[in-house]
Amino acid sequence: MMTTLTVNIDNKKTEKAIKAVLDAFGLDYNIEQHSDAADRALTKSEQVIFNRLKRSAKQIKLYKEGKISLRPIEDVLAELS
């Protein structure tokens, strides 16, 4: 039986220490480098979705604070049909 352990490391010092431990135990391991998604710019469609989610979150916050009221779901569904 073999177990796979995935460890996400975000700094070189910790990576070096973990590799040393794995080497000391004689364990076989693979290293995969992943770029941080936050480092890249959003595509146009991702930006549109992000803006909609941000606006929705703001509306929810305002509703919870009692600053706005929301339409009943029945009214929204009636518009869609």
C-alpha positions as CSV (number, residue, x, y, z in Angstrom):
1,M,0.0,0.0,0.0
2,M,1.2,3.5,-0.8
3,T,0.1,6.8,0.6
4,T,0.3,10.1,-1.2
5,L,0.7,13.2,0.9
6,T,0.2,16.7,-0.7
7,V,1.8,19.6,1.1
8,N,1.5,23.2,-0.1
9,I,4.6,25.2,0.8
10,D,4.8,28.9,0.2
11,N,8.4,29.6,1.2
12,K,11.8,28.2,0.2
13,K,13.1,27.8,3.8
14,T,10.2,25.5,4.7
15,E,10.5,23.6,1.4
16,K,14.2,23.0,2.0
17,A,13.5,21.7,5.6
18,I,10.7,19.4,4.4
19,K,12.8,18.0,1.6
20,A,15.6,17.3,4.1
21,V,13.2,15.3,6.3
22,L,11.9,13.3,3.4
23,D,15.4,12.6,2.3
24,A,16.4,11.6,5.8
25,F,13.6,9.0,5.8
26,G,14.6,7.8,2.4
27,L,11.1,8.7,1.0
28,D,10.5,9.2,-2.7
29,Y,8.8,12.5,-3.6
30,N,7.9,14.7,-6.5
31,I,8.0,18.5,-6.6
32,E,5.5,20.5,-8.6
33,Q,5.7,24.3,-8.9
34,H,2.5,26.2,-9.2
35,S,2.1,29.8,-10.0
36,D,0.0,31.8,-7.7
37,A,-3.3,32.7,-9.4
38,A,-3.3,36.1,-7.7
39,D,-0.2,37.0,-9.7
40,R,-2.0,37.1,-13.0
41,A,-4.5,39.6,-14.3
42,L,-8.1,38.5,-14.6
43,T,-9.5,37.9,-18.1
44,K,-12.4,40.1,-19.2
45,S,-15.0,37.4,-18.5
46,E,-13.4,36.7,-15.0
47,Q,-13.5,40.4,-14.3
48,V,-17.2,40.6,-15.2
49,I,-18.0,37.7,-12.9
50,F,-15.8,39.2,-10.1
51,N,-17.6,42.6,-10.4
52,R,-21.0,40.9,-10.2
53,L,-20.0,38.9,-7.1
54,K,-18.6,41.9,-5.5
55,R,-21.8,43.9,-6.2
56,S,-23.9,41.0,-4.8
57,A,-21.8,40.8,-1.7
58,K,-22.2,44.5,-1.1
59,Q,-26.0,44.2,-1.5
60,I,-26.2,41.4,0.9
61,K,-24.2,43.4,3.4
62,L,-26.5,46.4,3.0
63,Y,-29.5,44.2,3.4
64,K,-28.1,42.7,6.6
65,E,-27.5,46.2,7.9
66,G,-31.1,47.1,7.2
67,K,-30.1,49.8,4.7
68,I,-31.8,48.3,1.7
69,S,-34.7,45.9,1.1
70,L,-34.7,43.1,-1.4
71,R,-37.5,42.1,-3.8
72,P,-39.5,39.0,-3.0
73,I,-38.3,35.9,-4.9
74,E,-41.7,35.5,-6.4
75,D,-41.3,38.9,-8.2
76,V,-37.9,37.9,-9.5
77,L,-39.2,34.6,-10.8
78,A,-42.2,36.2,-12.4
79,E,-39.8,38.4,-14.4
80,L,-38.0,35.4,-15.7
81,S,-41.0,33.6,-17.0
